[in-house]
C-alpha cells in the first residue's frame, strides 16, 4: 500500500524521485508475491510432512503426527482456514495457512493424513487460536496490529532511503 501511495504522491507532486521509488517498491512487492505463490506448497510423503513458503521450508516427521486441528481464522481483510498438525502431546508440529489453497485441496490433505480431526465450529481470530492451542500461531499472528505497523514502518524507511538515493543520483 505504501508503494501505491508513493506512486500516486509522486505523480501528483511531479517528483521523479518519489515516482521512481514508488514504482520500484510496487515492482518489488509484485515480484515477491509472484515468487511466494509459485514456491508455496505442501508435500506429504510416508516419512514426512513439509510446507514450503517464500522464506521457509518446514519438514516434520510424519510418524510424530497424532491429530489435526482445523480452524476457520478471521484475519484482517480475509477469512481462511488454518490447519495445525499436532503431536501426541498436543503440541504443534506444523501450522499451515490455508489462504493459498483451495478448500478441496485442504480437505484432501486432511483425508490423506488420516489423523483424528478437531477444531472450532465457528470462526476465530489468530489470537483466540493462540490461546486455545499454544505454539500454533507465530508472533505476527498473535500481534495483528503491531505486525502491520512494523511492516509499514519498515517500508517507509526503505522508501525514504531509496528516495534519498534516487534524489542524490538525479541531482
N, C-alpha and C positions, 0 to 999 in steps of 0.2 A: 504494500500500500504506500509505503514511503517513496518507493521508486516512482510510482504513478503520480503521486503528489509533486515530486520534484520535476517530472516531465512537464506537468501542467504549469507549475510555477515557472519553469524555465521558458516555456513558450510564452506565457503571459508577460514575463519580465523582459523577454528578449535577450536573456543572458545565455551565451553559448556555454559557459562552464556548467551552469545548472542543468541545461538541457543534455549535455554530454554525460554528466554524472547520472542523471535520472535514467537515461536510456541504457547506460552501462549496468546500472543496478537492476533494471527491468529484465535485461537480457540474462544477467547472472541468475536471477530468480527463475526465469523460464528454463534455462539450461539445467539448473539444479533440480527443478521439478521433473523435467523430462528424464534425467538420469535416475532419479528416485523411483519414478513409475516403471522404468524399464528394468531396474535391478530388483525390485521388491518381489519376493516370492517365499512360499512356504514349501518345504520339502520334507516328506515323511518316508523314511526307509525302515527296514526291520530293526536297524541298530540305533537310529537317532531321529530326532525331530529338529529341523533347523528353520530359522526365519532369517531372511536377509533383507536389509534395507539399504539406504544410501550410505550410511557410515558404520553399519554394524552387521555382523553375521553371528547370530547366536545358535549354538548347537547344544542340544541336550540329549542325554542318554534316554532312549525310549523306554528302557526297562524300569526307569525310575518313575515314569508317569503312572499315577494312580487314578486320577479323575480329571474332569474338565469342568470349568466354571464358565458359563455363558452369561453375558450381561449386555443389555442394551444401554449404552452410555451416552448421556447427553453432554456434548461438548459445545463450546462457543461456536455457533454457526452451523452445527451439524449434530445428527444423531447417528451413531454407528454401533455395531456390535463389537464387543471385545471378548476374546477367548483366552482363558488362562488355563494352562496345563499345570496341574498340581501334583506334588509327590505324595507319598503315604502320610507324611506329617502335615499335610495341607499347606505346604509352602510352595510358592510359585516357582515353577521350573522355567516357564516361558509364557510371556504375555504377548498376544497378537492383536493388533489394532485391525479390525475388520473393515475399516473405511475404504481400503483399496480393493477389496474383494467382493464379488457378488455373493448375496446370501446363499445361493445354491452351492457355491464353492465352499463356503464356511460349513454348511450342513454336511457336504461330502467329507470335509476334513474331520469333523467330529465323528461321523459314522465310521470313517476309515480307522480312526484311533481306537474305536471300540471300547471306550472307557466310560464309567458311570458319569453322568452329566447332571450338574446342578446349576443354580443361578437364580437371579431375581426375576420375578414375574413382571415387574414394572420398570420403566426406565430410571436409571440412577445417574448421578454425576460421578466424575472420576474421584472426587474427594470422598463420596459415600462408598465407592468401591474400595478405596484405600483403607477406610475404617473397617469395612466388612471383611476384607481379605488383605491383611498387611503384607507388604512386599510385592504387590501386583502392579502398583502404579508408580511411575517414575516421578522424580521431583517436579518436572514440568507439569505433569498431570495433577499432582497434589496442590500446586500453586497456579491455578488457572488465570489469575490476574497478574501476578508478578512475572511469570514467564513471558507473556506477550510484551509487557512493558520493558523488560530487559532486552528482548529481541529488537523492539523499536528503538531503544537507546543505542544498541549496537549498530543497527542500520544507520541511525542518524550520525553516529561517529564516523562510520565508513563513508557516508555521503559527504560529510564535512571534509574529511581527509582527501577523498578523491576530487571534490570540488576545488580544494586548495591546490592540489597538484595540477589539475587541468588549468586553473586560473594562472598559476605560475608559468606553465608551459605556453599558454596562449598570449601572455603579455610579453 
